[in-house]
Amino acid sequence: MLDELAEFRAETRAWLEANCPPSMRTPMPEDERVWGGRHPVFRSPDSQRWFERMVARGWTVPTWPVEYGGGGLSAAQALVLKEEMRELGCRTPLFGFGISMLGPVLLKYGTPEQKAEHLPRIARGEIRWCQGYSEPGAGSDLASLQTRAEDRGDHFLVNGQKVWTSYAHLADWIFCLVRTDTASKQGGISFLLFDMASPGVEARPIRLISGASAFCETFFTDVVVPKRNLVGRLNDGWTIAKELLQHERGMISEIGRAIGATVPDVDVVARHYLAGPDGRIADPALRDAVVRHAMDDHAFQLTLRRAAEESEAGAANGGLSSMFKYYGTEQNKRKFELILKCAGHAALGWEGDGFSDDELLICRTWLRSKGNSIEGGTSEIQLNVIAKRVLGLPD
């Protein structure tokens, strides 16, 4: 097994070196991410070339079956691919909630027809998805959702509102939790897929303190959804919803790191603004904080690797997604607090010629990092999950 992985690592490194353009081995600004969809945006020919090569290899979704556009890799092989991409600085070729959230649950709960219709298009980046979960009165208490889907024979008629729907104004389709029975909170929820271009769907961006508008309010008025778009059994959507949240929490942990990758790392910032002529950071407290952060970050990566190996061996821990989501997002927030300390007044730039491009990113990205510990279930919610499901503590 080790020899096979070593051989796979060597082959993967060689392929990446030959196929990943040099410009795609640089930190990726948020506005250069490739999300795919019906109208994909590529900021450069190299970006499109890298995307197309990874799609052809099946490495946009490396562990998915080949028949659905995946690479057919084992978890261990996928981890090697991830490590080699990180080592070479290769950019993620395709982002998407279809990849990180919907795809895994469709593989488990979808009908053969649903898998054949949606999974290859997700792998090829042809459809961009958004998530219809939270509502104005149903955030942490998601089971209180009120968006209704009425049975109209051959279709459902959907009415209601979602909020904090990430990139809904740019998405092609939505996977949505709807109420199909009022007799039970969790037992009356179903999981639907539908086209955002359907009549009656409206997405309104919400402007954030960082200046971005990644989140939306989304309204549904008499939206017709064919019955074939019900995933799983009627009124059993809560089962799918909980499993999808596990994938979402892992994704958010990774997104936090991706957001942070647009700004130089802590040690680079510290040396640039604080190092003396000998390259040493004079302030012992800050020097200690930088080293501790690096150690914590390395330990977290080793833990992720151990978890992947345990999963490959059939010893997965169901509470890990909450643990990784909590630690990963909190670690990312600590990173930006430390960067602010190291950069000092240079981190306060919002616009203007008095700041470098990197400096203008620091404050905005620091603000954005705060959202990581809220979306996908707050840090407090994750601690409750860990206490109950991992530690077995009483309510």
Secondary structure, DSSP 8 states (H G I E B T S, - for coil): -HHHHHHHHHHHHHHHHHHS-GGGSS---GGG----SSS---SSHHHHHHHHHHHHHTTTSTTS-GGGT-----HHHHHHHHHHHHHHT---S---HIIIIIHHHHHHH--HHHHHHHHHHHHTT---EEEE--BTTBSSSGGG---EEEE-SSEEEEEEEEES-TTGGG-SEEEEEEES-SS-TGGGEEEEEEETTSTTEEEEEE--TTS---EEEEEEEEEEEEGGGEESSTTBHHHHHHHHHHHHHHHHHHHHHHHHTTS--HHHHHHHHHB-TTS-BS-HHHHHHHHHHHHHHHHHHHHHHHHHHHHHTT---TTHHHHHHHHHHHHHHHHHHHHHHHHGGGGG--SSTTS-HHHHHHHHHHHHHHHHTTTTS-HHHHHHHIIIIIS----
